Amino acid sequence: MSPRGRNVGNLDLPPHVETDKKANGTVYYRYLLPNGQRKSLGKDKYEAIKAAQALNSVLERNPDIVSKILTSVERQQKQLTIPTFAQALTEYENIHLPKKKYAKNTLDIVTSNITKYHDMWDPLYCTDISLLMISEYLKQQTDFQAEKHRSQLIDIWKYFVANGWAPENIAEKTLKPIRPEKVRTRHSNESIDIVKAACPDWLRLAIDLALHSIQRRADLVVMERTSINIKDNTMTVLQHKSLNYDKPVFIEVDMHPELREIVLLCLEHGMKLRCPYLISTRPERITAQIRDAKLHPFAVTEDHLTKQFKKYRDLSGAYDHLEPNQRPSLHDLRALGIYNITQQYGKKYAQALAGHANVKMTDHYLEGHETPKPERISYR
């Protein structure tokens, strides 16, 4: 907005200053903001001029020549030394991120989050993004999401600081989200029997395979017939969660009787569908998109297995006494399986079958299942 024309008597006033002369001769000064609002500058002409000059400089409305030159030089220096956020984050993605060796699912989440950061801050320079901007963004997330975003932003700014693009890691100064304590509930064998009674055949087999093999869903859905040696009674699994480890977890164990029985049933079911995977089903419809997302037309994806388990778990009514977010999940079958196998075949076998590097992780899964020992109280 161009400054309004001034009277001859007001030529010594800065642009955007108006006068209001009262009947008693007192002159008041007002400043005209870019949005058309007027703010009083009082009746002291000297103070009004100083305030107007400062406002013009801050708002870049006809600033003085020195301010123009300094601002121009500052911008040129920033352009020469500091990349835009878009450039810096792209380098982080292409150079630093591949070194992190994230699992595929984790990498998908990280990449999705980075896309959100691009959308918000791409036009800005790294130094233009403030602690307030990051803090406000984290406040918009759930506690769980905020924890993940904060961790990711700290790593991004760590890379920026290391390259001299930011003076400090402002993401570290944000408050660490406090997640509400998770109410841990466990499956019971009685409840699982109720759930299985409501399931279709293929899902019932999948639940039993998860329970007796104690493998994660990512390993369950890709377990092939070739991983089973019926003659030697062994099962071989390369655990996908460990693929990026220095030493991936590759297990070959003897199958206990219950595991062998369910494996034979899965093999029989798969042979009918001519599917090489132990968990298989004929979908109601097959589109090109569904086919591309699957290893085989009759194979089952991780997401589908989880959703179907949740669906029939709730339909069965086995956990109606719990809130939906407290009901045990498909992954919690692993804990029940570890408990059952520990009780029947010992903790060392359960640890080997689960692929745990140490017994501490096995004990973590056993928490909530073990019956506490009675406390002995002695009185003399």
Buried (B, 14 or more C-beta within 10 A) or exposed (E): EEEEEBEEEEEEBBBBBBBEEEEEEEBBBBBBBEEEEEEEBEBEBEEBBEBBBEBBBEEEBBBEEEBEEEEEEEEEEBEEEBBBBBBBBBBBBEEBBEEEEBBEEBBEEBEEBBEEBBEEBEEBBBBEBEEEBBBEBBEEBEEEEBBBBBBBBBBBBBBBBEBEBBEEBBBBEBEEBEEEEEEEBBBBEEBBEBBBEBBEEBBBBBBBBBBBBBBBBBBBBBBBBEBBEEEEBBBBBBBBBBEBEEEEBEBEBBBBEBBBEBBEBBEEBBEEBEBBBBBBBEBEEEEEEEEEEBBBBBBBBBEBBBEBBBEBBBEBEBBEEEEEEEBBBBEBBBBBBBBBBBEEBEBEBBBBBBBBEEEEBBBEBBEBBEEEEEEEEEEE
